[in-house]
Amino acid sequence: MPDTQRAGFGRRLHDLRRDRGWTLSDLAERSGLAVSTISKAERGLISLTYDRMRQLAKGLGIDMAELLSAEGAAFQPGSFAVAPKGTFKRQETRNYVYEMLFPELRNKAMMPMMGTLKAHDLMDFDDFVRHPGQEFLLVLEGAVTIYAEGKAPVILRQGDSAYFDSSRGHLYASAGAEDVRILVVCTDFEASELSGDVPVNGTSDTAPD
C-alpha cells in the first residue's frame, strides 16, 4: 500500500480507537491483535491482511466498511450498487495486494476483492490465514497454489475456482514465476449460522488429496 494510503488507514483506526476512549492495550485485548501491530498500523508503518482487519473491526464493534471509510451507506433489502472499473480500496501487504470492492458499503454479507499475489512459496508466509466464514477464489490470470491445513497443496489455473471454510488455515501463492490475478469473495458470517446439510455437486473436501 502506498505510504499515503497506509497513513490514511492509520488515522482512521486511531480516530476510531480514541473516539471510544480506549488505549492501544484496550483494543489489543478486544481484537486479539498485539499492541505493537495496532500501533504500527496506526502510524502507517504496516498494512494489515484481511483477517487482521476483520479482527480489528470486530474488536471495535463496527462493520469492516467503517474501518475502511468514514463515509458510506448500509446495504438494505432492495439495494442495488454498481462500482465503475477502478473503484476500490487498495490494501497492499508483503504477499498480497487487495483491491476491496464496495469498501464503503456497510452490512454486506460478502466482501468481494480483486487481488494480486506477490508470494511464490509457502515460506514467504509466517503463518496460515484463518477467519470465520466461507471463501470463494477464482483465478483470473496465471496459476495459484492453495495451501490448506490438513490437505496437499492444490494448483488452480486460469478459470479454475475453489470454495472452502475459511476458518481452516489457508494461503495463496503464485504457482509460477509471474504474479497472479485473482477474485476472492469472503462471507461475513459463521458456518454455524447456516442450517441444513445439503449435498452439492463438484469436488468436495471428501475427495482424495
N, C-alpha and C positions, 0 to 999 in steps of 0.2 A: 504494500500500500504506500503511495507517495506520502512524504512527511506531512503535507498539509491535511490529507485525509486522516492519517493517524492522529494528528493533533486535534482535528475536529471531533473525532470519535472520543478521544480522551477528555476533552472539555465537556462533552455531553455526559459521559459517565461520571465525571467529577461533580457536575451540577446535580445529577440525579441523586448521588450519594449525599451531598451536602444539604440538598432540599429536605432530606429525611433526618438530618442531624446526626448522621452516622459517621463513625470513624472508619478507617480502612479495615481495622480488625472486625468491626461490626459487619461490614459487607462480606468480608472473608468468611466469617462464621456462617452467614446466611447462604452464601453461594457455594461454599466448599472449595473456593479458589484460594491460593496463597496470597498473603498480603503483598508480597513482592510483585506478583503477577498483576494484581489490580493497580498497584502504584505505577508500574511501568506502563500499563495501558493508559492510565490517566495522563501520564506525562508524554504520551505519544511515542514511546520508545519501542513498543512492540505492537503487533497486530494479533488479534485473537482468532482462534479457529471457531467454527460453528458451534461445537459442543460447549466451548467455554463461554461464548456469547449467550448461549441458551441458559447456562448456569447463572450467569450474571443477571439476566432478565428475570429468572425465577427468584433469585435472591432479592432483587429489588421489588418483586411483586408486580411486574409490568409485562406487557406484550413485548416481544423482541423488537417489533417495529418501533416502539417508543425509545428503545436503546439506539436505534439507527437514525431516527429522525425526530425532531421536536414537533414536526407538523405531520398531519395525516388524518385520515378518517377511518372509522371502523367499517369493516365489511358486514353488510346487513343482508337479510333474505331479499332476494330480488336484485342485489347489486350486480353491476357489470363494469369491469375495469379493463382498460386497454393500456399497454405500455409500448410506446414507439421504440423502434430499434435504438439501442444505445442508452436506454433509460434504465439505470440500475445503480445500486450502491456497491462500490468496489471495496473488497477486503483482501489484502494480499499478505500471506504468511510465507514462511520459508519454503513450504512444499506445495501450496495451493494458491491460486488466485480465484477468489469468489466474486461473481457478479450477481448480487442478490436482486431478484426481480420483485417489483411491487414492495420495496422496502418500507414505504410509509403506510401501507395498508394494514390496518390492525384487525385482530380477531380472525386471521387467516387460519384455516385448518391445515394448510400446506405452506411450506417455504420453498419456492422454486428458485433454483440457482443455475446459471451457466458457470462453467469453470475451466481453468487451465491447470493441468497437472505438471508441476515442475520436478516432482520427485521421480526417480527412476529405479529405486531399490528400497526394499524393506528397511535397510539400515539407515535410510535417510530420516527415519522417524524415531522419536523417543518412546512412544507407546501407541497402542491402538486407540482409536476414537470410539466412544460409546455415548449414546444419548437415547432417551426414551423415544418411542415411536417406531415408524416404519420408513423405509428409504427406497427410492427408485433411482436407478442410474441408466442413462442411455449414452452410448459412445457416439459422438458426433464426428470426430476426426481422430485417426490413429488407433492404437491398441492399448488397452488398460489391463493391468494385473490387479485383481481384487484379492486382498489378503483378509481372511476372516478367521477368527479364533476357532480352532477345532476342525478346520477344513483345509484341504490342499488349495494352494493358490489357483485362481481361475482367470484365464485370459479372455477378454472380450474385445472384439474388433468393431469397426465402424458399423453401426446399425444394430449391434447386439445390446442387450439390456439385462438388468438384474433387479430383483425386488427382495428385500430382506428385513428382518427385525434389526433395527439399528441399535438396540441395547447390546447386541452381540458385537464384540470388538471388531473393528474393520478399518482398512486402509486402502487407498487407491494409489497406484503408481503407474507411470508410463511403462509399457512393455517394450518400448523401442528407444531409439536414440533421440527422437523428437518429442517435444511437449505435446500433450493430448488435450483435446477439447471434449467436454462432457456436459450433459444436462443432468442435474440432480434435483430430486424433489423429496423433501422430508416432511412427514406429518408431524403435527404438534400435539399428539395425544398418546396415551399409554395403550399398549396392546390389551390390557385388562379392561379397557373401556369398550372394546368390541365384544359382541356376543355371537355365539354360534360357531360351529366348526364346519365350514363349508368347503369341500374339496374344490380345487381349481385345476385347470389344465396348465401344462407347462412343466418345466423341470423344477422339482421341489427340493427341499433340504433333505428329503429321504433318499434322493438319488445318490448313487455311489460317488465318492470324491474322485 
